[in-house]
Amino acid sequence: MLGTILLIVLILLLIGAFPAWPHSRSWGYGPTGGVGVIVVVVIVLLIAGVI
């Protein structure tokens, strides 16, 4: 249950970090990539049964 909530929150962060606004276009894909790595790690931990 906790893992599912964590995964949903991280996916929302991933969507929110996407550089869609004019002021954030100069950031590149750094924020999205960082949150994406965290999402992948959480998915692997959920599949492995650690979380």
mmCIF file of the N, C-alpha and C atoms, coordinates in Angstrom:
data_MODEL
# 
_entry.id   MODEL 
# 
loop_
_atom_site.group_PDB 
_atom_site.id 
_atom_site.type_symbol 
_atom_site.label_atom_id 
_atom_site.label_alt_id 
_atom_site.label_comp_id 
_atom_site.label_asym_id 
_atom_site.label_entity_id 
_atom_site.label_seq_id 
_atom_site.pdbx_PDB_ins_code 
_atom_site.Cartn_x 
_atom_site.Cartn_y 
_atom_site.Cartn_z 
_atom_site.occupancy 
_atom_site.B_iso_or_equiv 
_atom_site.pdbx_formal_charge 
_atom_site.auth_seq_id 
_atom_site.auth_comp_id 
_atom_site.auth_asym_id 
_atom_site.auth_atom_id 
_atom_site.pdbx_PDB_model_num 
ATOM 1   N N  . MET A 1 1  ? 0.819  -1.190 0.000   1.00 0.00 ? 1  MET A N  1 
ATOM 2   C CA . MET A 1 1  ? 0.000  0.000  0.000   1.00 0.00 ? 1  MET A CA 1 
ATOM 3   C C  . MET A 1 1  ? 0.867  1.259  0.000   1.00 0.00 ? 1  MET A C  1 
ATOM 4   N N  . LEU A 1 2  ? 1.860  1.284  0.868   1.00 0.00 ? 2  LEU A N  1 
ATOM 5   C CA . LEU A 1 2  ? 2.750  2.436  0.941   1.00 0.00 ? 2  LEU A CA 1 
ATOM 6   C C  . LEU A 1 2  ? 3.537  2.602  -0.359  1.00 0.00 ? 2  LEU A C  1 
ATOM 7   N N  . GLY A 1 3  ? 3.941  1.492  -0.945  1.00 0.00 ? 3  GLY A N  1 
ATOM 8   C CA . GLY A 1 3  ? 4.683  1.552  -2.202  1.00 0.00 ? 3  GLY A CA 1 
ATOM 9   C C  . GLY A 1 3  ? 3.855  2.127  -3.329  1.00 0.00 ? 3  GLY A C  1 
ATOM 10  N N  . THR A 1 4  ? 2.575  1.791  -3.371  1.00 0.00 ? 4  THR A N  1 
ATOM 11  C CA . THR A 1 4  ? 1.699  2.319  -4.418  1.00 0.00 ? 4  THR A CA 1 
ATOM 12  C C  . THR A 1 4  ? 1.516  3.819  -4.264  1.00 0.00 ? 4  THR A C  1 
ATOM 13  N N  . ILE A 1 5  ? 1.327  4.278  -3.050  1.00 0.00 ? 5  ILE A N  1 
ATOM 14  C CA . ILE A 1 5  ? 1.181  5.718  -2.805  1.00 0.00 ? 5  ILE A CA 1 
ATOM 15  C C  . ILE A 1 5  ? 2.471  6.438  -3.170  1.00 0.00 ? 5  ILE A C  1 
ATOM 16  N N  . LEU A 1 6  ? 3.598  5.869  -2.800  1.00 0.00 ? 6  LEU A N  1 
ATOM 17  C CA . LEU A 1 6  ? 4.898  6.464  -3.130  1.00 0.00 ? 6  LEU A CA 1 
ATOM 18  C C  . LEU A 1 6  ? 5.089  6.537  -4.635  1.00 0.00 ? 6  LEU A C  1 
ATOM 19  N N  . LEU A 1 7  ? 4.705  5.491  -5.343  1.00 0.00 ? 7  LEU A N  1 
ATOM 20  C CA . LEU A 1 7  ? 4.838  5.477  -6.795  1.00 0.00 ? 7  LEU A CA 1 
ATOM 21  C C  . LEU A 1 7  ? 3.962  6.543  -7.437  1.00 0.00 ? 7  LEU A C  1 
ATOM 22  N N  . ILE A 1 8  ? 2.734  6.711  -6.961  1.00 0.00 ? 8  ILE A N  1 
ATOM 23  C CA . ILE A 1 8  ? 1.835  7.723  -7.507  1.00 0.00 ? 8  ILE A CA 1 
ATOM 24  C C  . ILE A 1 8  ? 2.391  9.120  -7.270  1.00 0.00 ? 8  ILE A C  1 
ATOM 25  N N  . VAL A 1 9  ? 2.908  9.369  -6.082  1.00 0.00 ? 9  VAL A N  1 
ATOM 26  C CA . VAL A 1 9  ? 3.486  10.686 -5.777  1.00 0.00 ? 9  VAL A CA 1 
ATOM 27  C C  . VAL A 1 9  ? 4.695  10.957 -6.657  1.00 0.00 ? 9  VAL A C  1 
ATOM 28  N N  . LEU A 1 10 ? 5.539  9.963  -6.869  1.00 0.00 ? 10 LEU A N  1 
ATOM 29  C CA . LEU A 1 10 ? 6.722  10.164 -7.706  1.00 0.00 ? 10 LEU A CA 1 
ATOM 30  C C  . LEU A 1 10 ? 6.353  10.384 -9.169  1.00 0.00 ? 10 LEU A C  1 
ATOM 31  N N  . ILE A 1 11 ? 5.309  9.715  -9.653  1.00 0.00 ? 11 ILE A N  1 
ATOM 32  C CA . ILE A 1 11 ? 4.878  9.943  -11.031 1.00 0.00 ? 11 ILE A CA 1 
ATOM 33  C C  . ILE A 1 11 ? 4.330  11.363 -11.186 1.00 0.00 ? 11 ILE A C  1 
ATOM 34  N N  . LEU A 1 12 ? 3.606  11.841 -10.190 1.00 0.00 ? 12 LEU A N  1 
ATOM 35  C CA . LEU A 1 12 ? 3.127  13.222 -10.232 1.00 0.00 ? 12 LEU A CA 1 
ATOM 36  C C  . LEU A 1 12 ? 4.289  14.211 -10.210 1.00 0.00 ? 12 LEU A C  1 
ATOM 37  N N  . LEU A 1 13 ? 5.327  13.907 -9.434  1.00 0.00 ? 13 LEU A N  1 
ATOM 38  C CA . LEU A 1 13 ? 6.524  14.761 -9.436  1.00 0.00 ? 13 LEU A CA 1 
ATOM 39  C C  . LEU A 1 13 ? 7.207  14.748 -10.795 1.00 0.00 ? 13 LEU A C  1 
ATOM 40  N N  . LEU A 1 14 ? 7.228  13.586 -11.432 1.00 0.00 ? 14 LEU A N  1 
ATOM 41  C CA . LEU A 1 14 ? 7.831  13.473 -12.758 1.00 0.00 ? 14 LEU A CA 1 
ATOM 42  C C  . LEU A 1 14 ? 7.086  14.331 -13.766 1.00 0.00 ? 14 LEU A C  1 
ATOM 43  N N  . ILE A 1 15 ? 5.767  14.314 -13.709 1.00 0.00 ? 15 ILE A N  1 
ATOM 44  C CA . ILE A 1 15 ? 4.973  15.144 -14.613 1.00 0.00 ? 15 ILE A CA 1 
ATOM 45  C C  . ILE A 1 15 ? 5.189  16.627 -14.296 1.00 0.00 ? 15 ILE A C  1 
ATOM 46  N N  . GLY A 1 16 ? 5.248  16.963 -13.021 1.00 0.00 ? 16 GLY A N  1 
ATOM 47  C CA . GLY A 1 16 ? 5.441  18.352 -12.622 1.00 0.00 ? 16 GLY A CA 1 
ATOM 48  C C  . GLY A 1 16 ? 6.815  18.893 -12.946 1.00 0.00 ? 16 GLY A C  1 
ATOM 49  N N  . ALA A 1 17 ? 7.801  18.033 -13.061 1.00 0.00 ? 17 ALA A N  1 
ATOM 50  C CA . ALA A 1 17 ? 9.163  18.487 -13.345 1.00 0.00 ? 17 ALA A CA 1 
ATOM 51  C C  . ALA A 1 17 ? 9.427  18.661 -14.831 1.00 0.00 ? 17 ALA A C  1 
ATOM 52  N N  . PHE A 1 18 ? 8.481  18.292 -15.663 1.00 0.00 ? 18 PHE A N  1 
ATOM 53  C CA . PHE A 1 18 ? 8.667  18.426 -17.108 1.00 0.00 ? 18 PHE A CA 1 
ATOM 54  C C  . PHE A 1 18 ? 8.758  19.907 -17.482 1.00 0.00 ? 18 PHE A C  1 
ATOM 55  N N  . PRO A 1 19 ? 9.794  20.295 -18.231 1.00 0.00 ? 19 PRO A N  1 
ATOM 56  C CA . PRO A 1 19 ? 10.015 21.725 -18.524 1.00 0.00 ? 19 PRO A CA 1 
ATOM 57  C C  . PRO A 1 19 ? 9.052  22.255 -19.584 1.00 0.00 ? 19 PRO A C  1 
ATOM 58  N N  . ALA A 1 20 ? 7.831  22.555 -19.197 1.00 0.00 ? 20 ALA A N  1 
ATOM 59  C CA . ALA A 1 20 ? 6.820  23.009 -20.144 1.00 0.00 ? 20 ALA A CA 1 
ATOM 60  C C  . ALA A 1 20 ? 6.596  24.516 -20.103 1.00 0.00 ? 20 ALA A C  1 
ATOM 61  N N  . TRP A 1 21 ? 6.976  25.168 -19.034 1.00 0.00 ? 21 TRP A N  1 
ATOM 62  C CA . TRP A 1 21 ? 6.730  26.589 -18.904 1.00 0.00 ? 21 TRP A CA 1 
ATOM 63  C C  . TRP A 1 21 ? 7.903  27.372 -19.487 1.00 0.00 ? 21 TRP A C  1 
ATOM 64  N N  . PRO A 1 22 ? 7.662  28.584 -19.981 1.00 0.00 ? 22 PRO A N  1 
ATOM 65  C CA . PRO A 1 22 ? 8.750  29.365 -20.600 1.00 0.00 ? 22 PRO A CA 1 
ATOM 66  C C  . PRO A 1 22 ? 9.928  29.631 -19.661 1.00 0.00 ? 22 PRO A C  1 
ATOM 67  N N  . HIS A 1 23 ? 9.660  29.851 -18.379 1.00 0.00 ? 23 HIS A N  1 
ATOM 68  C CA . HIS A 1 23 ? 10.757 30.157 -17.461 1.00 0.00 ? 23 HIS A CA 1 
ATOM 69  C C  . HIS A 1 23 ? 11.603 28.925 -17.130 1.00 0.00 ? 23 HIS A C  1 
ATOM 70  N N  . SER A 1 24 ? 11.083 27.722 -17.368 1.00 0.00 ? 24 SER A N  1 
ATOM 71  C CA . SER A 1 24 ? 11.830 26.519 -17.011 1.00 0.00 ? 24 SER A CA 1 
ATOM 72  C C  . SER A 1 24 ? 12.433 25.814 -18.215 1.00 0.00 ? 24 SER A C  1 
ATOM 73  N N  . ARG A 1 25 ? 12.266 26.344 -19.399 1.00 0.00 ? 25 ARG A N  1 
ATOM 74  C CA . ARG A 1 25 ? 12.822 25.692 -20.585 1.00 0.00 ? 25 ARG A CA 1 
ATOM 75  C C  . ARG A 1 25 ? 14.351 25.676 -20.567 1.00 0.00 ? 25 ARG A C  1 
ATOM 76  N N  . SER A 1 26 ? 14.961 26.646 -19.923 1.00 0.00 ? 26 SER A N  1 
ATOM 77  C CA . SER A 1 26 ? 16.421 26.691 -19.879 1.00 0.00 ? 26 SER A CA 1 
ATOM 78  C C  . SER A 1 26 ? 17.000 25.664 -18.907 1.00 0.00 ? 26 SER A C  1 
ATOM 79  N N  . TRP A 1 27 ? 16.155 25.039 -18.084 1.00 0.00 ? 27 TRP A N  1 
ATOM 80  C CA . TRP A 1 27 ? 16.641 24.035 -17.137 1.00 0.00 ? 27 TRP A CA 1 
ATOM 81  C C  . TRP A 1 27 ? 17.045 22.744 -17.841 1.00 0.00 ? 27 TRP A C  1 
ATOM 82  N N  . GLY A 1 28 ? 16.503 22.510 -19.020 1.00 0.00 ? 28 GLY A N  1 
ATOM 83  C CA . GLY A 1 28 ? 16.774 21.264 -19.719 1.00 0.00 ? 28 GLY A CA 1 
ATOM 84  C C  . GLY A 1 28 ? 15.966 20.133 -19.109 1.00 0.00 ? 28 GLY A C  1 
ATOM 85  N N  . TYR A 1 29 ? 16.469 18.934 -19.254 1.00 0.00 ? 29 TYR A N  1 
ATOM 86  C CA . TYR A 1 29 ? 15.751 17.766 -18.746 1.00 0.00 ? 29 TYR A CA 1 
ATOM 87  C C  . TYR A 1 29 ? 16.343 17.241 -17.446 1.00 0.00 ? 29 TYR A C  1 
ATOM 88  N N  . GLY A 1 30 ? 17.120 18.030 -16.760 1.00 0.00 ? 30 GLY A N  1 
ATOM 89  C CA . GLY A 1 30 ? 17.720 17.613 -15.497 1.00 0.00 ? 30 GLY A CA 1 
ATOM 90  C C  . GLY A 1 30 ? 16.720 17.234 -14.423 1.00 0.00 ? 30 GLY A C  1 
ATOM 91  N N  . PRO A 1 31 ? 15.760 18.101 -14.109 1.00 0.00 ? 31 PRO A N  1 
ATOM 92  C CA . PRO A 1 31 ? 14.787 17.752 -13.074 1.00 0.00 ? 31 PRO A CA 1 
ATOM 93  C C  . PRO A 1 31 ? 13.956 16.519 -13.439 1.00 0.00 ? 31 PRO A C  1 
ATOM 94  N N  . THR A 1 32 ? 13.559 16.416 -14.708 1.00 0.00 ? 32 THR A N  1 
ATOM 95  C CA . THR A 1 32 ? 12.761 15.268 -15.137 1.00 0.00 ? 32 THR A CA 1 
ATOM 96  C C  . THR A 1 32 ? 13.591 13.991 -15.061 1.00 0.00 ? 32 THR A C  1 
ATOM 97  N N  . GLY A 1 33 ? 14.848 14.079 -15.455 1.00 0.00 ? 33 GLY A N  1 
ATOM 98  C CA . GLY A 1 33 ? 15.711 12.897 -15.417 1.00 0.00 ? 33 GLY A CA 1 
ATOM 99  C C  . GLY A 1 33 ? 15.972 12.425 -14.001 1.00 0.00 ? 33 GLY A C  1 
ATOM 100 N N  . GLY A 1 34 ? 16.162 13.363 -13.090 1.00 0.00 ? 34 GLY A N  1 
ATOM 101 C CA . GLY A 1 34 ? 16.404 12.994 -11.689 1.00 0.00 ? 34 GLY A CA 1 
ATOM 102 C C  . GLY A 1 34 ? 15.211 12.306 -11.062 1.00 0.00 ? 34 GLY A C  1 
ATOM 103 N N  . VAL A 1 35 ? 14.028 12.859 -11.277 1.00 0.00 ? 35 VAL A N  1 
ATOM 104 C CA . VAL A 1 35 ? 12.825 12.237 -10.732 1.00 0.00 ? 35 VAL A CA 1 
ATOM 105 C C  . VAL A 1 35 ? 12.552 10.920 -11.447 1.00 0.00 ? 35 VAL A C  1 
ATOM 106 N N  . GLY A 1 36 ? 12.860 10.851 -12.738 1.00 0.00 ? 36 GLY A N  1 
ATOM 107 C CA . GLY A 1 36 ? 12.677 9.611  -13.489 1.00 0.00 ? 36 GLY A CA 1 
ATOM 108 C C  . GLY A 1 36 ? 13.526 8.473  -12.946 1.00 0.00 ? 36 GLY A C  1 
ATOM 109 N N  . VAL A 1 37 ? 14.750 8.771  -12.568 1.00 0.00 ? 37 VAL A N  1 
ATOM 110 C CA . VAL A 1 37 ? 15.616 7.753  -11.973 1.00 0.00 ? 37 VAL A CA 1 
ATOM 111 C C  . VAL A 1 37 ? 15.036 7.259  -10.656 1.00 0.00 ? 37 VAL A C  1 
ATOM 112 N N  . ILE A 1 38 ? 14.514 8.166  -9.860  1.00 0.00 ? 38 ILE A N  1 
ATOM 113 C CA . ILE A 1 38 ? 13.906 7.774  -8.585  1.00 0.00 ? 38 ILE A CA 1 
ATOM 114 C C  . ILE A 1 38 ? 12.688 6.887  -8.827  1.00 0.00 ? 38 ILE A C  1 
ATOM 115 N N  . VAL A 1 39 ? 11.879 7.229  -9.833  1.00 0.00 ? 39 VAL A N  1 
ATOM 116 C CA . VAL A 1 39 ? 10.706 6.404  -10.160 1.00 0.00 ? 39 VAL A CA 1 
ATOM 117 C C  . VAL A 1 39 ? 11.125 5.004  -10.573 1.00 0.00 ? 39 VAL A C  1 
ATOM 118 N N  . VAL A 1 40 ? 12.161 4.899  -11.386 1.00 0.00 ? 40 VAL A N  1 
ATOM 119 C CA . VAL A 1 40 ? 12.643 3.578  -11.822 1.00 0.00 ? 40 VAL A CA 1 
ATOM 120 C C  . VAL A 1 40 ? 13.139 2.769  -10.630 1.00 0.00 ? 40 VAL A C  1 
ATOM 121 N N  . VAL A 1 41 ? 13.859 3.394  -9.721  1.00 0.00 ? 41 VAL A N  1 
ATOM 122 C CA . VAL A 1 41 ? 14.356 2.688  -8.538  1.00 0.00 ? 41 VAL A CA 1 
ATOM 123 C C  . VAL A 1 41 ? 13.196 2.190  -7.685  1.00 0.00 ? 41 VAL A C  1 
ATOM 124 N N  . VAL A 1 42 ? 12.180 3.021  -7.499  1.00 0.00 ? 42 VAL A N  1 
ATOM 125 C CA . VAL A 1 42 ? 11.023 2.608  -6.701  1.00 0.00 ? 42 VAL A CA 1 
ATOM 126 C C  . VAL A 1 42 ? 10.280 1.461  -7.378  1.00 0.00 ? 42 VAL A C  1 
ATOM 127 N N  . ILE A 1 43 ? 10.144 1.508  -8.693  1.00 0.00 ? 43 ILE A N  1 
ATOM 128 C CA . ILE A 1 43 ? 9.487  0.408  -9.403  1.00 0.00 ? 43 ILE A CA 1 
ATOM 129 C C  . ILE A 1 43 ? 10.255 -0.894 -9.236  1.00 0.00 ? 43 ILE A C  1 
ATOM 130 N N  . VAL A 1 44 ? 11.571 -0.829 -9.348  1.00 0.00 ? 44 VAL A N  1 
ATOM 131 C CA . VAL A 1 44 ? 12.391 -2.032 -9.162  1.00 0.00 ? 44 VAL A CA 1 
ATOM 132 C C  . VAL A 1 44 ? 12.240 -2.570 -7.741  1.00 0.00 ? 44 VAL A C  1 
ATOM 133 N N  . LEU A 1 45 ? 12.218 -1.682 -6.749  1.00 0.00 ? 45 LEU A N  1 
ATOM 134 C CA . LEU A 1 45 ? 12.049 -2.117 -5.366  1.00 0.00 ? 45 LEU A CA 1 
ATOM 135 C C  . LEU A 1 45 ? 10.669 -2.726 -5.129  1.00 0.00 ? 45 LEU A C  1 
ATOM 136 N N  . LEU A 1 46 ? 9.651  -2.159 -5.799  1.00 0.00 ? 46 LEU A N  1 
ATOM 137 C CA . LEU A 1 46 ? 8.308  -2.737 -5.672  1.00 0.00 ? 46 LEU A CA 1 
ATOM 138 C C  . LEU A 1 46 ? 8.252  -4.132 -6.295  1.00 0.00 ? 46 LEU A C  1 
ATOM 139 N N  . ILE A 1 47 ? 8.869  -4.306 -7.453  1.00 0.00 ? 47 ILE A N  1 
ATOM 140 C CA . ILE A 1 47 ? 8.881  -5.607 -8.098  1.00 0.00 ? 47 ILE A CA 1 
ATOM 141 C C  . ILE A 1 47 ? 9.668  -6.624 -7.276  1.00 0.00 ? 47 ILE A C  1 
ATOM 142 N N  . ALA A 1 48 ? 10.751 -6.177 -6.672  1.00 0.00 ? 48 ALA A N  1 
ATOM 143 C CA . ALA A 1 48 ? 11.581 -7.070 -5.860  1.00 0.00 ? 48 ALA A CA 1 
ATOM 144 C C  . ALA A 1 48 ? 10.930 -7.406 -4.521  1.00 0.00 ? 48 ALA A C  1 
ATOM 145 N N  . GLY A 1 49 ? 9.917  -6.638 -4.137  1.00 0.00 ? 49 GLY A N  1 
ATOM 146 C CA . GLY A 1 49 ? 9.225  -6.906 -2.896  1.00 0.00 ? 49 GLY A CA 1 
ATOM 147 C C  . GLY A 1 49 ? 9.871  -6.295 -1.668  1.00 0.00 ? 49 GLY A C  1 
ATOM 148 N N  . VAL A 1 50 ? 10.772 -5.354 -1.860  1.00 0.00 ? 50 VAL A N  1 
ATOM 149 C CA . VAL A 1 50 ? 11.448 -4.720 -0.739  1.00 0.00 ? 50 VAL A CA 1 
ATOM 150 C C  . VAL A 1 50 ? 10.531 -3.697 -0.069  1.00 0.00 ? 50 VAL A C  1 
ATOM 151 N N  . ILE A 1 51 ? 9.750  -3.005 -0.871  1.00 0.00 ? 51 ILE A N  1 
ATOM 152 C CA . ILE A 1 51 ? 8.827  -1.989 -0.328  1.00 0.00 ? 51 ILE A CA 1 
ATOM 153 C C  . ILE A 1 51 ? 7.462  -2.612 -0.187  1.00 0.00 ? 51 ILE A C  1 
# 
